[in-house]
């Protein structure tokens, strides 16, 4: 039936394609600028002739050649996007001859197989670099054409951004190891919107993966590539028809058309944590400080010591992901230029099993003659928008071994310049033992100034250096144009990380970690656009865990809070916005 359609309508195809292009040209591009030097050619190239015609049967396994003649001169701008599915070990070979693109293959095709030859993102015209929207040329080495398709979306597991140019793979085996070592049954590339359509498939079960495929070999290389997968068999059921909207190649600037495509599957792409655990990097930062980095997260350290140093003289701190360790030597004696560190931890052996191992590390001081600080390094900072939740931030360059927090003073100056002594409390940051939060007690007033003074000589660090005096003054923001967003979190059945991001999603403005129903506020917001990102922290470790292919473990889920189905929240000035968020329903 499809072959009959092409024989009947192919002669008018060029005219129809030009008309179709005009109908679907509601692009986001700005076309109001006055022309310069005559009208610019904005029409993409059009295929006017194909030899053989699409849906040809009985293509020979060796020596097959396909010719595509365009209405203008074109060039191959991205050879990797001349993509054959199922892929061969070598990429398709091409050459240009006038307005003709000729495709051939350097190795035999498989017998009784339906192939699609895709041109998305591969071609553009020579004069104006107008991109060719794309085309899928279908042929078979057998006597029939498979006619089913599946669609989907690939997005980053953390940002939910679409992943462009990912390779989507289908395997007709249930072995996960196949994606590491075998070529897929079918494959395709995602477009600029992370969208894909796998065409001309048979009606049977497949395993679906998406990889970043940095080296273009159509296999998963975990050391350098990211992956996504569907943790169940998928089976194509939709039949290819000329009217299927999802199979049209749109201009990627046509936002409305591209977003309107429906998808059957969503894949969240992640970078797997390396499975092999060993000490990767180490070094000495100064006479009394060093670091050790591990190859994978969640390092399990049993014991650690430095030769010649009493165990109680060692101060250590491991980061949240447990893959980086800070070490300080709290000893007033001169520390040798080279010390021996012994770390007993679970290391991956040659069989791939983690077992106890004691590693000896030489830590050399690369700058032994560096001058010793006589004054303790210390920074006192405060953010007016965060002082109510985070307090004044007091951070030291080295761990403090002697502290007199009761000597810190807080003076509150009211609207009439009357001073009053305020009360404070403090706590050490859970992720940084050199950082302290100094909290004003009681409700802060918008009409008062708060001056925190740290006197000289009340803190001593491991270098036996005492602090200098410092002072900082803060007032709560009083701009009447500022706004507040309040979220009433309901059905909080486990731990969630709730973050406010700026419009470009490059900066985290506020973070709340909740494990029960709670009202959270994002105060002192200037008018603008913001995102609220919510991460389902199932294991309660306060960071987003990646997935594992072989363990069939998906990455922890991330969602954006939406108002009227829009994740980009437009906060006007002088507003108080309150929303209820049902986390159980959201996830």
Secondary structure, 3 states (H helix, E strand, C coil): CHHHHHHHHHHHHHHHHHHHHHHCCCCCCCCCCCCCCCCCCCCCCCEEEEECCCCECCCCCCCCEEEEEECCCEEECCHHHCEEECCCCCCCEEEEECCEEEEECCCCCCCCCEEEEECCCCEEECCCCCECCCCEEEEECCCCCCCEEEEEEEEECCCCCECCCCEEEEECCCCCCHHHHCCCCEEEECCCCCEEEEEEECCCEEEEEEECCCCCCCCCCCCCCCEEECCCCEECCEECCCCCHHHCCCCCCCHHHHHCCCCCEEEEEECCCCCCCCEEEEEEEECCEEEEEECCCCCCEEEEEECCCCHHHEEEEECCCCCEEEEEECCCCCCCCEEEEEEEEEEECCCCCEEEEEEEEEEECCCCCCCCCCECCEEEECCCCCHHHHCEEEEECCCEEEECHHHCEEEEECCCCCEEEECEEEEECCCCCCEEEEEECCCCCCCCEEEEEECCCCEEECCCCECCCEEEEEECCCCCCCEEEEEEEECCCCEEEEEEECCCCCCEEEEEEECCCEEEEEEEECCEEEEEEEEEECCCCCCCCCCECCCCECCCCEEECCECCECCEEECCCCEEEEEEEHHHHC
